[in-house]
Amino acid sequence: MGQREPQCIITDQCPGIKKAVPRVFKKAKHRYCMWHIMQKVPDKIGITISKETDFVSRLNSLVWDSDLEPAEFEQKWSDLIAEHNLQANSWLSYMYKKRRRWIPAYYRDIPMGCLLRTTQRSESQNSFFKRFENIHGTLVEFWMRFQSAMDQQRHTQKQHDRDSDYTLPQLYTSLHLEAHASKVYTHAIFKDFQQEAAASLCSLSVGGFTPPVDGTEVIVVTDARMQKRYQVVFNSTSTDAECSCKLFNRKGIICRHIIWVFSGKQVRTLPDKYIFMRWTKNAQKIPLYGSHGELLDDFDATDVRKLEMCGLISITDLADTLKQFRVKLNPQAQSMTKEQELEMLLGCSSSTEVRILPPRQAKNKDSGKRMISTKQQCIAKAEKPKRLWKQLANHDKRNCPHPFVPDIENQGSSDDD
């Protein structure tokens, strides 16, 4: 990652990891996995409360709601605990003290914080590779199984890329923003955007607004379904918009409230600042470089023409970039030929003496006489008509189908005469 720390690390409640994370990562925020914590709730509160009341379901809806502000969460938590008389529960009190480490309301400002709430991503990868794993196998078998798993993932990725490049999803609304997003986002990300676009036409209305000051105005959007009010700060000059729900900060997709404001302000296309490259169809077609100029990902040269047609990069810019990259790695590469660059890459020089020659005759497909297998030879021999008994090569009285029977009576009379 170019010596860059992650912004957020999700683990279970391991004391060793809790001590190790701040020592290794100075800026990353350590959070607990919500799924592991919520799995312990029935055991900590008792069977009677967990099965005979709706405490677990209400606690789940409260904890997993990333749309709450910290003050709202604290108030609802206190009301729920007081309603079920669980103030004396030591485990719930301890988890409430550690609420900043696992409740989404306290890290809503972290980019992609909506996607980083559990260890589900790593656990799903473990479950995927376990289908190919055999604990009794050798190292060679493990490597072959690992390659098979990676080939399956690459095949699935290519199928998704093909669907995103050559098909367009179905549109549910008449918004110009939805039509533009269908051409930019991948199908998986577009489904999330489409849900927000469809919800913007259902239960939103104007709850108030302030007069524009230097092109900036605050619009209050009322959501009748959620029974909440959100503030959207919109700048007509730069088409900047920021909502109090902070969905864009958490997930990287604009919320229904910003879409509703954009539609009212006649914004027909998504501004570039609200389109993350990682969500687009061209995310894997652009080379990635690290902080020191190193190439972090492979770049397929066959996509150069596609990038040029899309207007993302030109042939001249690409050639200059690759040339500068080679010269940066080796200052002498500017005056090198292709053979010299290959020799430098392989670490050996090409030999003038050729010792290995091609074979004199290679048996390729459709060359020479076709070789017939033993099975086909047996089938052909069985279908071949049998020869007559007179034409048999080894014909004697033992294998003759019509044996000769002598006339004994006539032979005896002839001898007497």
KEPA-216568 format. One line per field, with one value per residue (C-alpha): residue in one letter; x negated, y, z. Coordinates in steps of 0.02 Angstrom, whole numbers. Last residue first. Layout:
<nodes>
residuo: c(a:...)
x: c(X:...)
y: c(Y:...)
z: c(Z:...)
</nodes>
This chain:
<nodes>
residuo: c(d:d:d:s:s:g:q:n:e:i:d:p:v:f:p:h:p:c:n:r:k:d:h:n:a:l:q:k:w:l:r:k:p:k:e:a:k:a:i:c:q:q:k:t:s:i:m:r:k:g:s:d:k:n:k:a:q:r:p:p:l:i:r:v:e:t:s:s:s:c:g:l:l:m:e:l:e:q:e:k:t:m:s:q:a:q:p:n:l:k:v:r:f:q:k:l:t:d:a:l:d:t:i:s:i:l:g:c:m:e:l:k:r:v:d:t:a:d:f:d:d:l:l:e:g:h:s:g:y:l:p:i:k:q:a:n:k:t:w:r:m:f:i:y:k:d:p:l:t:r:v:q:k:g:s:f:v:w:i:i:h:r:c:i:i:g:k:r:n:f:l:k:c:s:c:e:a:d:t:s:t:s:n:f:v:v:q:y:r:k:q:m:r:a:d:t:v:v:i:v:e:t:g:d:v:p:p:t:f:g:g:v:s:l:s:c:l:s:a:a:a:e:q:q:f:d:k:f:i:a:h:t:y:v:k:s:a:h:a:e:l:h:l:s:t:y:l:q:p:l:t:y:d:s:d:r:d:h:q:k:q:t:h:r:q:q:d:m:a:s:q:f:r:m:w:f:e:v:l:t:g:h:i:n:e:f:r:k:f:f:s:n:q:s:e:s:r:q:t:t:r:l:l:c:g:m:p:i:d:r:y:y:a:p:i:w:r:r:r:k:k:y:m:y:s:l:w:s:n:a:q:l:n:h:e:a:i:l:d:s:w:k:q:e:f:e:a:p:e:l:d:s:d:w:v:l:s:n:l:r:s:v:f:d:t:e:k:s:i:t:i:g:i:k:d:p:v:k:q:m:i:h:w:m:c:y:r:h:k:a:k:k:f:v:r:p:v:a:k:k:i:g:p:c:q:d:t:i:i:c:q:p:e:r:q:g:m)
x: c(725:712:620:754:890:801:773:956:1010:882:934:810:871:779:792:891:836:654:555:485:489:368:371:238:250:439:501:605:692:751:678:767:834:743:848:752:584:640:697:534:430:535:499:314:303:278:137:178:52:-47:-4:174:116:-71:-203:-366:-507:-686:-672:-714:-895:-970:-1154:-1147:-1308:-1286:-1223:-1103:-1162:-1099:-1007:-833:-780:-949:-954:-776:-822:-977:-874:-745:-881:-953:-985:-847:-873:-1036:-944:-870:-709:-669:-710:-586:-448:-483:-465:-304:-230:-289:-212:-47:-39:-71:59:191:282:460:545:654:580:403:443:514:360:244:342:233:81:146:78:16:38:-68:-193:-323:-330:-379:-202:-136:-75:87:115:291:400:456:564:638:812:825:836:648:640:752:885:943:801:839:1010:1155:1252:1421:1412:1579:1580:1732:1651:1490:1588:1674:1509:1430:1570:1563:1381:1224:1117:944:1001:969:927:1063:1191:1154:1336:1305:1292:1157:1177:1053:1118:972:1076:1243:1173:1287:1288:1414:1493:1589:1757:1821:1980:1891:2035:2083:1906:1901:1764:1699:1606:1456:1396:1228:1213:1127:1269:1425:1585:1614:1724:1870:1946:1952:2016:1954:2063:2054:1952:1785:1811:1793:1628:1562:1606:1529:1364:1352:1396:1268:1130:1161:1187:1027:1044:1023:1156:1291:1245:1289:1461:1492:1441:1558:1703:1846:1848:1827:1689:1640:1454:1343:1241:1072:945:1033:1080:903:826:942:894:710:724:808:667:536:619:625:442:395:481:396:227:255:299:137:35:117:84:-100:-111:-38:141:212:288:383:434:537:702:602:547:721:755:592:634:805:722:606:750:865:745:879:916:807:927:1016:848:802:726:723:845:978:860:959:1132:1060:1052:898:753:844:966:831:921:1083:998:950:1125:1199:1079:1112:1301:1366:1454:1549:1724:1806:1873:1719:1601:1706:1723:1536:1491:1615:1537:1358:1397:1480:1331:1208:1306:1403:1396:1280:1423:1341:1345:1525:1603:1504:1554:1737:1722:1631:1753:1911:1956:1983:1832:1689:1761:1788:1629:1512:1435:1255:1292:1419:1301:1144:1182:1202:1019:952:1059:1007:822:721:637:457:426:269:150:3:15:-112:-106:77:127:24:112:288:222:163:325:432:605:630:547:589:449:489:392:267:85:-13:-185:-149:0)
y: c(-5360:-5367:-5200:-5112:-5173:-5104:-4929:-4918:-4949:-4831:-4676:-4545:-4391:-4230:-4087:-3932:-3791:-3848:-3802:-3973:-4047:-3917:-3737:-3615:-3475:-3478:-3454:-3611:-3566:-3399:-3238:-3138:-2965:-2821:-2744:-2834:-2780:-2598:-2601:-2681:-2551:-2409:-2473:-2489:-2307:-2254:-2136:-2021:-2022:-1864:-1690:-1652:-1585:-1574:-1709:-1614:-1657:-1603:-1551:-1370:-1333:-1306:-1259:-1086:-991:-802:-808:-674:-590:-626:-535:-564:-381:-312:-434:-385:-200:-236:-328:-187:-58:52:240:294:141:212:310:147:145:325:296:152:257:405:293:217:390:459:311:330:516:490:352:459:429:432:492:337:301:317:203:72:83:59:-90:-216:-154:-234:-144:-240:-161:-68:9:100:290:313:348:200:191:116:83:121:-18:-93:55:83:20:141:109:121:284:367:478:621:740:709:789:671:724:811:944:1034:1112:1009:849:891:922:752:666:751:684:511:491:508:351:334:226:318:492:485:426:575:591:778:803:893:964:1049:1102:1227:1384:1316:1272:1155:1118:979:969:814:796:634:532:388:366:550:607:797:887:1051:1151:1259:1383:1428:1539:1680:1677:1588:1614:1477:1326:1233:1060:1021:847:669:513:423:506:507:323:274:367:293:117:152:204:37:-56:50:-13:-195:-154:-55:133:254:215:172:328:440:363:376:559:597:543:451:311:122:102:-74:-111:-81:-218:-228:-161:-202:-379:-411:-348:-460:-612:-566:-558:-728:-803:-720:-791:-965:-954:-901:-1054:-1169:-1090:-1122:-1303:-1324:-1242:-1351:-1507:-1460:-1427:-1598:-1636:-1697:-1530:-1520:-1349:-1303:-1270:-1193:-1056:-981:-992:-903:-769:-746:-728:-593:-492:-524:-451:-326:-139:-88:-57:90:160:179:349:378:517:397:331:356:312:149:74:-36:57:214:104:40:110:38:-131:-129:-82:-220:-346:-289:-307:-202:-74:-214:-168:-204:-27:51:-34:21:201:215:146:263:416:361:326:494:586:490:531:392:345:197:93:-74:-46:13:-116:-252:-192:-193:-372:-429:-344:-412:-515:-699:-772:-654:-602:-779:-853:-736:-565:-620:-780:-696:-547:-645:-652:-462:-440:-554:-468:-294:-326:-210:-51:9:178:191:336:259:82:-41:0:54:-116:-228:-194:-227:-373:-458:-421:-500:-425:-462:-362:-215:-94:83:216:94:149:199:125:118:0)
z: c(-2698:-2512:-2510:-2613:-2497:-2343:-2420:-2469:-2291:-2213:-2311:-2243:-2145:-2197:-2072:-2123:-2004:-2019:-1863:-1815:-1989:-2055:-2114:-2061:-2191:-2204:-2381:-2388:-2227:-2296:-2221:-2088:-2125:-2033:-1895:-1758:-1830:-1840:-1658:-1602:-1696:-1622:-1447:-1483:-1538:-1718:-1765:-1909:-2048:-2076:-2014:-1961:-1790:-1770:-1771:-1772:-1890:-1876:-1696:-1652:-1605:-1433:-1438:-1516:-1486:-1478:-1299:-1231:-1072:-897:-758:-828:-820:-875:-1021:-1067:-1065:-1170:-1300:-1307:-1339:-1205:-1217:-1096:-987:-918:-782:-714:-614:-655:-838:-845:-763:-876:-1028:-961:-932:-1099:-1192:-1097:-1130:-1315:-1330:-1248:-1084:-1016:-1175:-1188:-1360:-1291:-1146:-1263:-1376:-1228:-1164:-1257:-1159:-1000:-848:-698:-526:-400:-522:-420:-425:-243:-179:-274:-452:-518:-703:-767:-836:-671:-618:-791:-747:-601:-413:-377:-473:-345:-423:-312:-360:-543:-530:-568:-721:-743:-607:-630:-454:-403:-464:-373:-212:-223:-265:-113:-2:-79:-28:-132:-142:-63:81:245:184:51:178:290:351:374:187:89:-85:-200:-371:-385:-410:-348:-177:-79:108:137:310:358:447:521:520:431:309:305:263:275:180:251:119:168:37:-39:-194:-102:25:-37:66:195:169:247:266:82:43:34:43:-124:-261:-169:-125:-309:-324:-161:-219:-389:-309:-220:-380:-475:-361:-411:-595:-610:-610:-755:-886:-759:-659:-806:-827:-640:-637:-781:-671:-757:-629:-628:-757:-811:-812:-964:-1046:-1135:-1011:-847:-902:-965:-804:-702:-806:-793:-603:-597:-701:-591:-435:-511:-564:-386:-314:-439:-400:-215:-251:-350:-212:-78:-181:-196:-8:28:69:235:282:117:54:-99:-9:134:15:6:192:230:103:183:353:288:216:363:490:539:529:383:239:321:375:191:230:419:466:531:664:825:756:691:870:894:974:1030:1128:1246:1400:1331:1312:1496:1552:1444:1521:1699:1691:1835:1722:1636:1692:1522:1494:1575:1452:1302:1362:1397:1226:1140:1224:1189:1007:979:1056:947:788:707:523:553:625:665:853:868:752:838:1011:959:895:1053:1174:1093:1245:1287:1199:1244:1412:1475:1400:1492:1461:1427:1330:1215:1184:1136:949:951:998:861:730:785:754:863:799:794:714:608:639:733:665:735:921:917:840:956:1120:1055:953:1113:1207:1068:1055:870:734:619:570:508:414:341:352:198:167:-22:0)
</nodes>
